[in-house]
Amino acid sequence: MTETMSRTSPGSTAAFIALDERWSTHNYHPLPVVIAEAEGAWVTDVAGRRYLDFLSAYSALNFGHRHPALVAAAVAQLGRVTLTSRAFHHDQLGVFCAELAELTGTEMVLPMNSGAEAVESALKVARKWAYEVKKIPADQAEIVVAGSNFHGRTISIVSFSTDESARAGFGPFTPGFVVVKYGDAQALRDAITERTAAVLLEPIQGEAGVLVPPDGYLAEARRVCDEAGVLLIADEIQSGLARTGTLFALDHEHVRADLYTLGKALGGGIVPLSAVVGRRDVLGVLKPGEHGSTFGGNPLACAVGRAVIELLSTGEYQRRSAELGAHLEARLGEFVGHGVAEVRGRGLWAGIDLTPGGPSGRETSEELARRGVLCKETHGTTLRIAPPLMISREDLDHGLDIVADVVTR
Ligand SMILES: *Cc1c(COP(=O)(O)O)cnc(C)c1O
């Protein structure tokens, strides 16, 4: 970047987009909106236009933009200490882990940063547990996953993706994964062998288009794992932390996982913060030097995470998601047959399949943005709706009126 460019404010929306497209890798295809500020459920662009946020950074903003309690926790910690590395103890880590274990009803917490890191960590822990505890022969452990999954973007994780655009050009891939059809309990049962260490599932598949599995599938997955002595790992990075109206999406089927991966909303929309939480006899296989991260469990992230845990501990967000979610479901139900083929969802989280042959998901998202509602298509023809859980009913209805106007015909 030249000296003058770095010092000159680009000024217009087009100039900011041109700058992104010149200097930022093209691994995303963003909508042509340049956000400058945000508060609660609303964002403002560089030209001063306001938009309702119906995406919530893929559920990382469950509490809305700049929630006052979360900002206050971050600011207070910025005035104390932000980073120590795990070479030393600090006064936020232990309390954060204890509070997260209490909230989630688990026994141990492994803090990391991104969601993909949490998933990688859970896979490493499951393999080590399999060799040390289950006595699977060295390097033979298998992990069963579901088709149409999304667990992140690292090489090992895309090794078991079924989305060609996530994989093509990134081989060779990590072995040791078996993919079965999502929602098919018999296929899951058939895939388990004496070498199976774990089953990794999203209780609801977010990136796939908010795919809710058939009733009983998750409970059956639990039964299959119990019978075979296999770990059930629930990836609740997007579905967890109140998004579906309960703390975990698994709670709807009264199922407990052995390990949960958490991320996105755990950082309160302020810092990257993820974690693996679960059984002490499983996470306990990690010994010093075997796993880690320079920034994992840093004081700033832990302080924000503690404030997130406090917001979740009252149940208020879970209740709001359930109540507003019922309203969302009722309103979206009226769209079906009018430019909409199907709607799915749970809590304040929905996938809307547009009728094939009409405007594409991308065109629809662009039109919604022009009309002041931000959401994003997934897989061509599905719109995903995930407003912040603190959204008012009036704002939700305002956004849904615009969605109705744009998608129904
Ligand atoms: C977003 C997501 C991830 C990856 O999280 P990153 O923070 O983007 O690495 C993993 N699993 C699920 C279910 C997700 O939705």
The ligand as an SDF file (V2000), in Angstrom:
LIG
                    3D

 15 15  0  0  0  0  0  0  0  0999 V2000
  -18.9100  -21.2640   12.1820 C   0  0  0  0  0  0  0  0  0  0  0  0
  -18.8420  -22.7070   12.5370 C   0  0  0  0  0  0  0  0  0  0  0  0
  -17.6150  -23.3460   12.7590 C   0  0  0  0  0  0  0  0  0  0  0  0
  -16.2930  -22.6620   12.5360 C   0  0  0  0  0  0  0  0  0  0  0  0
  -16.1090  -21.5420   13.3380 O   0  0  0  0  0  0  0  0  0  0  0  0
  -14.9610  -20.4560   12.9420 P   0  0  0  0  0  0  0  0  0  0  0  0
  -14.9150  -19.5550   14.1410 O   0  0  0  0  0  0  0  0  0  0  0  0
  -15.4410  -19.7780   11.7040 O   0  0  0  0  0  0  0  0  0  0  0  0
  -13.7100  -21.2210   12.7190 O   0  0  0  0  0  0  0  0  0  0  0  0
  -17.6320  -24.6680   13.1570 C   0  0  0  0  0  0  0  0  0  0  0  0
  -18.7850  -25.3230   13.3200 N   0  0  0  0  0  0  0  0  0  0  0  0
  -19.9820  -24.7530   13.1120 C   0  0  0  0  0  0  0  0  0  0  0  0
  -21.2240  -25.5520   13.3370 C   0  0  0  0  0  0  0  0  0  0  0  0
  -20.0490  -23.4270   12.6910 C   0  0  0  0  0  0  0  0  0  0  0  0
  -21.2330  -22.8770   12.4380 O   0  0  0  0  0  0  0  0  0  0  0  0
  1  2  1  0
  2  3  1  0
  2 14  2  0
  3  4  1  0
  3 10  2  0
  4  5  1  0
  5  6  1  0
  6  7  2  0
  6  8  1  0
  6  9  1  0
 10 11  1  0
 11 12  2  0
 12 13  1  0
 12 14  1  0
 14 15  1  0
M  END
$$$$
